[in-house]
Amino acid sequence: MVQAPMAGGATPPAFIVACMRHGLLGSLGAAYLSPEAMKAQVEEIAAATAAPLNINLFLPCGQPPAEGVVEGMLVHLAPLHEAAGLPPPHLPDPPEQDFTAQLAMLRRLRPRIASFVFGCPDAGMVAALKAEGILVIGAATHLEEARRVAASGVDAVVAQGGEAGAHRATFIGSFEDGLVPLRELLPQMVSALDIPVIAAGGLMSGGDIRAALEAGAALAQIGTALLRADECGIPQAHKDALAAGAAAGATTRLIRHWSGRAARGLANGFTRGIDAAGIAIPPFPLQNAMTQALRGHGRKTGDADMLALWCGTGYSGARAAPLADIVSRLCADAGFPSQNH
């Protein structure tokens, strides 16, 4: 199994180390980290375990906003900032980490694996990483993307089913084009590609994992199943919102409100407010940068209406328990032994 590389604080080093010690491939979601922070977290992980590590980055995918969209969003955010006691909202400059600097640090750190989402990795970059002994993984949400990613020379491709939580990896066509259920996407990709395919999306039980492996997946990637683990780094308010949503039968949806890019999760006060206002949402990474302060406030105060409540469609199956218990149950139900290092 692979621990999904959930960026934004969900997977702090201690959580990643715990996953590795229980036999999972640990993944550092480094997309929002500065090169210095990447280095510090990788060193913390390496000090605790020699197990192989996957570092995940977002490929640059920003688009220019339509005229007036950023200004309109700042007007909408202003009263929310005032109510929270925050300075007036603004568009940070730059609005995201420097990918070139992140990639340079990744190459310095030389993890066993590097993975990329939000596009097709450049073939030259892939070749350079592989020449340095780094395995490279891409991601796709439908067959056309999978073929494009495989042609770049990567070692494996993640099949991100429509059930998966958080940001969609789609880069060809609309996000709706990329909502292929994993049970359909996985066999398509396994049949069409001559490299390993990693299954992701909706894998909440040992039975789900076993079915993905029997369908040809080389590995099963799990994220939502770990969100309520004691060690997971999401705020307790996020964990509580998942429990409350499950009790109420709330369904997930694609949400652009927090980042400007489609991501699966639960609606809340912030997303409903933007819907009610009927305003346009700036594209990623601009919206993501402008809502960062509110998300930080939500994390600090425990206000679930000010958090991006990412989760997959099967989130109601996430258990509040120590990570060891969750992984042991998944392994037992999948029919293979858990590992505790």
C-alpha positions as CSV (number, residue, x, y, z in Angstrom):
1,M,0.0,0.0,0.0
2,V,1.0,3.6,-0.6
3,Q,0.2,6.4,1.8
4,A,-1.3,9.1,-0.3
5,P,0.8,12.3,-0.6
6,M,-1.7,14.7,0.9
7,A,-0.2,18.2,0.8
8,G,-1.2,21.0,3.2
9,G,-0.3,19.6,6.6
10,A,-2.3,16.3,6.6
11,T,0.8,14.2,6.5
12,P,3.5,15.6,8.9
13,P,6.8,13.7,9.2
14,A,5.7,11.7,12.3
15,F,2.6,10.5,10.4
16,I,4.7,9.5,7.4
17,V,7.2,7.6,9.6
18,A,4.4,5.8,11.3
19,C,3.0,4.7,7.9
20,M,6.4,3.5,6.8
21,R,6.8,1.5,10.0
22,H,3.6,-0.3,9.3
23,G,4.7,-1.3,5.8
24,L,3.2,1.5,3.7
25,L,5.2,3.5,1.2
26,G,5.4,6.9,2.8
27,S,4.8,10.0,0.7
28,L,5.6,13.6,1.5
29,G,3.1,16.0,-0.1
30,A,5.6,18.8,-0.6
31,A,3.7,21.0,-3.1
32,Y,3.2,23.8,-0.6
33,L,6.6,23.5,1.1
34,S,9.5,25.8,0.5
35,P,12.8,24.0,-0.5
36,E,14.1,24.6,3.0
37,A,11.0,23.1,4.6
38,M,11.2,20.2,2.2
39,K,14.8,19.6,3.4
40,A,13.9,19.8,7.0
41,Q,11.0,17.4,6.8
42,V,12.9,14.8,4.7
43,E,15.8,14.9,7.2
44,E,13.3,14.4,10.1
45,I,11.9,11.3,8.3
46,A,15.3,10.0,7.4
47,A,16.5,10.3,11.0
48,A,13.6,7.9,12.0
49,T,13.6,5.3,9.2
50,A,15.7,4.2,6.3
51,A,12.6,3.1,4.4
52,P,12.1,4.5,0.8
53,L,10.3,7.8,0.6
54,N,8.1,9.3,-2.2
55,I,8.2,13.1,-2.6
56,N,5.2,14.5,-4.4
57,L,5.1,17.9,-6.2
58,F,2.5,19.8,-8.2
59,L,3.5,20.5,-11.8
60,P,3.0,24.2,-12.7
61,C,-0.5,24.6,-14.1
62,G,-1.6,28.2,-13.4
63,Q,-3.8,30.1,-15.8
64,P,-4.3,33.9,-16.0
65,P,-7.6,35.0,-14.4
66,A,-10.4,36.8,-16.3
67,E,-10.5,40.5,-15.8
68,G,-12.0,41.5,-12.5
69,V,-12.2,38.0,-11.0
70,V,-9.4,38.5,-8.4
71,E,-10.8,41.9,-7.4
72,G,-14.3,40.4,-7.0
73,M,-13.0,37.6,-4.8
74,L,-11.0,40.0,-2.6
75,V,-14.2,42.0,-2.0
76,H,-16.1,38.8,-1.0
77,L,-13.3,37.7,1.3
78,A,-12.9,41.1,3.0
79,P,-15.8,40.8,5.5
80,L,-14.8,37.2,6.3
81,H,-11.3,38.4,7.2
82,E,-12.7,41.3,9.3
83,A,-15.0,38.9,11.2
84,A,-12.0,36.6,11.9
85,G,-9.8,39.5,13.0
86,L,-7.4,39.0,10.1
87,P,-5.7,41.7,8.0
88,P,-7.5,42.5,4.7
89,P,-7.2,39.8,2.1
90,H,-4.7,40.2,-0.7
91,L,-3.1,38.2,-3.5
92,P,0.4,37.1,-2.3
93,D,3.3,37.6,-4.7
94,P,4.3,35.0,-5.7
95,P,1.1,33.0,-5.2
96,E,2.8,29.6,-5.1
97,Q,6.2,28.0,-4.4
98,D,8.8,28.1,-7.1
99,F,8.6,24.7,-8.8
100,T,12.1,25.0,-10.2
101,A,13.6,25.6,-6.8
102,Q,11.5,22.7,-5.3
103,L,12.7,20.4,-8.1
104,A,16.3,21.4,-7.5
105,M,15.9,20.6,-3.8
106,L,14.2,17.3,-4.6
107,R,17.2,16.3,-6.7
108,R,19.6,17.3,-3.9
109,L,17.6,15.2,-1.4
110,R,17.5,12.2,-3.8
111,P,14.4,10.3,-2.5
112,R,13.9,6.8,-3.8
113,I,10.7,8.0,-5.6
114,A,9.4,11.3,-7.0
115,S,5.8,11.7,-8.1
116,F,4.0,14.5,-9.9
117,V,0.4,15.6,-10.5
118,F,-1.5,18.3,-12.4
119,G,0.1,17.6,-15.7
120,C,2.4,15.4,-17.8
121,P,6.0,15.3,-16.5
122,D,8.5,16.7,-19.0
123,A,10.4,13.8,-20.6
124,G,13.8,15.5,-20.1
125,M,13.0,16.0,-16.4
126,V,11.9,12.3,-16.1
127,A,15.1,11.1,-17.8
128,A,17.3,13.3,-15.5
129,L,15.7,12.0,-12.4
130,K,15.9,8.4,-13.5
131,A,19.5,8.9,-14.3
132,E,20.1,9.9,-10.7
133,G,18.4,6.6,-9.5
134,I,15.1,8.2,-8.7
135,L,11.9,6.3,-9.7
136,V,9.3,8.6,-11.2
137,I,5.5,8.4,-11.0
138,G,2.9,10.4,-12.8
139,A,-0.9,10.5,-12.4
140,A,-3.9,10.3,-14.8
141,T,-7.7,10.4,-14.5
142,H,-8.5,8.9,-17.9
143,L,-6.9,6.8,-20.6
144,E,-5.7,9.6,-22.8
145,E,-3.8,11.2,-19.9
146,A,-2.4,7.8,-18.9
147,R,-1.0,7.3,-22.3
148,R,0.5,10.8,-22.4
149,V,2.1,10.3,-19.0
150,A,3.5,6.9,-19.8
151,A,5.1,8.2,-23.0
152,S,7.1,10.7,-20.9
153,G,9.2,7.7,-19.6
154,V,7.8,7.5,-16.0
155,D,8.2,4.2,-14.1
156,A,4.6,4.0,-13.0
157,V,1.2,5.8,-13.3
158,V,-1.4,6.5,-10.6
159,A,-4.9,5.7,-11.8
160,Q,-6.9,8.4,-9.9
161,G,-10.5,7.2,-9.9
162,G,-13.3,9.6,-9.7
163,E,-13.9,8.6,-6.1
164,A,-10.6,10.0,-4.8
165,G,-10.5,12.9,-2.3
166,A,-8.9,16.3,-2.7
167,H,-7.4,17.7,-5.9
168,R,-8.1,16.1,-9.2
169,A,-5.0,15.3,-11.4
170,T,-6.9,16.0,-14.6
171,F,-4.9,17.9,-17.2
172,I,-6.6,16.9,-20.5
173,G,-10.2,18.0,-21.0
174,S,-12.6,19.0,-18.3
175,F,-12.5,17.8,-14.7
176,E,-15.8,16.0,-15.4
177,D,-14.0,14.0,-18.1
178,G,-11.7,12.7,-15.4
179,L,-14.4,11.4,-13.1
180,V,-14.0,7.8,-14.3
181,P,-14.8,5.3,-11.5
182,L,-11.7,3.3,-10.5
183,R,-13.4,0.0,-11.3
184,E,-13.5,1.2,-14.9
185,L,-10.3,3.2,-15.1
186,L,-7.9,0.7,-13.5
187,P,-8.5,-2.2,-16.0
188,Q,-8.3,0.3,-18.9
189,M,-5.0,1.5,-17.8
190,V,-3.6,-1.9,-16.9
191,S,-4.5,-3.2,-20.4
192,A,-3.2,-0.2,-22.3
193,L,0.1,0.5,-20.4
194,D,3.3,-1.6,-20.1
195,I,4.3,0.0,-16.8
196,P,2.9,-0.6,-13.3
197,V,-0.4,1.1,-12.4
198,I,-1.1,2.3,-8.9
199,A,-4.8,2.3,-7.9
200,A,-6.2,5.3,-6.1
201,G,-9.7,6.4,-5.2
202,G,-12.4,4.8,-3.0
203,L,-10.1,2.2,-1.4
204,M,-11.5,2.3,2.1
205,S,-11.5,-1.4,3.1
206,G,-9.3,-4.4,2.8
207,G,-11.7,-5.8,0.3
208,D,-11.3,-2.7,-1.9
209,I,-7.6,-3.1,-1.8
210,R,-7.6,-6.7,-2.6
211,A,-10.0,-6.1,-5.5
212,A,-7.7,-3.4,-6.9
213,L,-4.7,-5.7,-6.7
214,E,-6.6,-8.6,-8.3
215,A,-7.6,-6.2,-11.1
216,G,-3.9,-5.7,-11.9
217,A,-2.8,-2.8,-9.8
218,A,0.8,-3.0,-8.6
219,L,0.0,-1.0,-5.5
220,A,-3.0,0.5,-3.7
221,Q,-2.9,4.1,-2.6
222,I,-4.9,5.1,0.4
223,G,-5.6,8.6,1.7
224,T,-9.2,9.1,2.9
225,A,-9.0,5.8,4.9
226,L,-6.3,7.4,7.0
227,L,-7.8,10.9,7.6
228,R,-9.2,10.2,11.0
229,A,-6.2,8.3,12.3
230,D,-4.9,9.7,15.5
231,E,-1.6,10.6,13.9
232,C,-3.0,12.3,10.8
233,G,-2.2,16.0,10.7
234,I,-5.6,17.4,9.6
235,P,-7.3,19.6,12.3
236,Q,-9.6,17.8,14.8
237,A,-12.4,20.0,13.4
238,H,-11.8,18.4,10.0
239,K,-12.0,14.9,11.5
240,D,-15.1,15.9,13.5
241,A,-16.7,17.3,10.3
242,L,-16.1,13.9,8.5
243,A,-17.8,12.1,11.4
244,A,-20.7,14.5,11.4
245,G,-21.1,14.4,7.6
246,A,-21.1,10.6,7.7
247,A,-23.8,10.6,10.4
248,A,-25.9,13.0,8.3
249,G,-25.4,11.1,5.1
250,A,-23.7,14.1,3.4
251,T,-22.2,13.4,0.0
252,T,-18.9,14.8,-1.4
253,R,-18.7,17.1,-4.4
254,L,-16.1,18.8,-6.6
255,I,-15.2,22.0,-4.9
256,R,-13.2,24.8,-6.6
257,H,-13.9,27.4,-3.9
258,W,-10.8,27.0,-1.8
259,S,-8.1,26.6,-4.4
260,G,-9.5,27.4,-7.8
261,R,-9.0,23.8,-8.9
262,A,-11.5,21.0,-8.7
263,A,-11.0,19.0,-5.5
264,R,-13.4,16.5,-3.9
265,G,-14.6,17.2,-0.4
266,L,-17.5,18.3,1.7
267,A,-19.3,21.6,1.3
268,N,-19.3,24.0,4.3
269,G,-20.2,27.6,5.2
270,F,-17.4,29.1,3.1
271,T,-18.3,27.2,-0.1
272,R,-22.0,27.8,0.4
273,G,-21.3,31.5,0.8
274,I,-19.5,31.8,-2.5
275,D,-22.3,29.8,-4.2
276,A,-24.9,32.2,-2.7
277,A,-22.9,35.2,-3.9
278,G,-22.7,33.8,-7.4
279,I,-19.2,35.2,-8.0
280,A,-16.5,33.8,-10.2
281,I,-13.6,31.9,-8.6
282,P,-10.0,32.8,-9.7
283,P,-8.0,29.8,-11.0
284,F,-5.4,27.9,-9.1
285,P,-3.0,28.9,-7.6
286,L,-4.5,32.4,-7.1
287,Q,-7.6,31.4,-5.2
288,N,-5.5,28.9,-3.1
289,A,-3.2,31.8,-2.1
290,M,-6.0,34.2,-1.3
291,T,-7.8,31.7,1.0
292,Q,-4.7,30.6,2.8
293,A,-5.2,33.0,5.7
294,L,-8.8,31.9,6.3
295,R,-7.8,28.2,6.3
296,G,-5.0,29.0,8.8
297,H,-7.6,30.7,11.0
298,G,-9.9,27.7,10.7
299,R,-7.1,25.4,11.7
300,K,-6.2,27.6,14.7
301,T,-9.7,28.1,15.9
302,G,-11.3,24.8,15.0
303,D,-13.8,26.4,12.7
304,A,-14.8,23.7,10.2
305,D,-16.5,26.3,8.0
306,M,-13.1,27.8,7.4
307,L,-11.4,24.6,6.4
308,A,-11.1,22.7,3.1
309,L,-12.8,19.5,4.1
310,W,-11.1,17.2,1.5
311,C,-12.2,13.6,1.5
312,G,-13.1,10.9,-1.0
313,T,-16.6,9.5,-1.7
314,G,-16.1,6.7,0.8
315,Y,-15.2,9.0,3.7
316,S,-17.9,7.6,6.0
317,G,-15.8,4.5,6.3
318,A,-12.8,6.3,7.8
319,R,-12.2,5.2,11.4
320,A,-11.1,7.3,14.4
321,A,-8.3,5.1,15.7
322,P,-4.6,4.7,16.0
323,L,-2.9,4.3,12.7
324,A,-1.6,0.9,13.7
325,D,-5.2,-0.3,14.2
326,I,-6.4,1.1,10.9
327,V,-3.5,-0.5,8.9
328,S,-3.8,-3.8,10.7
329,R,-7.5,-4.0,9.9
330,L,-7.0,-3.1,6.3
331,C,-4.2,-5.7,5.9
332,A,-6.1,-8.4,7.7
333,D,-9.2,-7.8,5.6
334,A,-7.2,-7.7,2.4
335,G,-5.6,-11.1,3.3
336,F,-2.0,-10.1,3.8
337,P,0.0,-9.6,7.0
338,S,0.6,-6.1,8.4
339,Q,4.2,-5.0,9.1
340,N,5.4,-3.2,12.1
341,H,9.0,-2.0,12.0
